[in-house]
Amino acid sequence: MILDKPALRARLRADRDQFAAESSSAITAPEAFVAHLKPGMVVATYHPVGSEADPAQLAAAAAERGCRLALPHVVDRAAPIRFLAWEPGTPLAAGPFNLRQPEAGSPEVAPDVILTPLLGFDRRLNRLGQGAGHYDRAFARYERAWRVGIAWSVQEVPAIPADIWDVPLHAIITEEAMLCHEEA
């Protein structure tokens, strides 16, 4: 097991890149995910960067269930992430880290569900992100939001080294399955 987060990130990024390049797999909306959605909920999704797993079908399922969508808005590495209202088809602006995001003046919303990209995860639903802490801070700010990681199955490792500020997920959806805590 790799305990050094930078080394683990590098290995997992390479695994994810290779999988995405060689696979035609897609993330689909499992029944357990769709059953959790209620009309009027705000679902924060994201536009994938590089080889990140694409949550587009999950966002579409949320919209079909009457949920409103939001996307993350990032200013820089230190500033907290904000979730801004977004409707599919609305043009997006270029952001830092190759992000596509709503214009800064779009209305800020409080998400009920946060779909999050990640580099790695384990069966205890710990996640390893890019290292800036954007999503960990968002999870702390929106404690009641249902935290759902989106990843390829090759991103699973036996154990993610977790720091005290790392917030575990409630569920993880891959192209193969949905892992979930019992109470989620």
C-alpha positions, 0 to 999 in steps of 0.5 A: 500500500502506498502511504505517500499521497503524492505518489498514490495520486500519480499512480492513480492518475496514470491508471485512470488515464490508461483505463479511459483511453482503452475503455468505452465504459460509461457511468450510468445512473443506478436505481439506488441513486435515482431513488435518492433524488427528489424534485426540487433538490439541488444536485451539484455535478461537474464537467470532467477534466481529462480522464475523470469519469463523466457524471453526465448520465447522473445529472440527466437522471437528476434533471429528469426527476425534477432536480435543479443542477449546479456546477462548481466554480473555482477561483484558485487553489486557496479560495473555497469552491462555490456551487452555481446554478446551471442548466444544461446547454448554458454556455460555460466559462474557462476556469483554473485547472482546465475547468469549465464552469458557470460565469461568476455572477450565476446564482450560488446554491446550496447542494443537497447532493454533491457529485465529486470527481476523485483520483482514488477510493477505498471500500470505506468510502474514503476518497483521494482528490487532487490535493487542493481540498476544495471538495473537503471544504465543501463537504464541511460547509454542506454537511447535510449534502449526500456526497457521491464520488464518481470514478472508474473501478480501476481507481479503487485501492485497498486503503486511502490514507486519510487525514483528520480533515478528509471527509468520507463519501456516502456513496461511490458510483463506478461503471460497475457498481454503486458502493454505499453506506447502509444509512445513505 
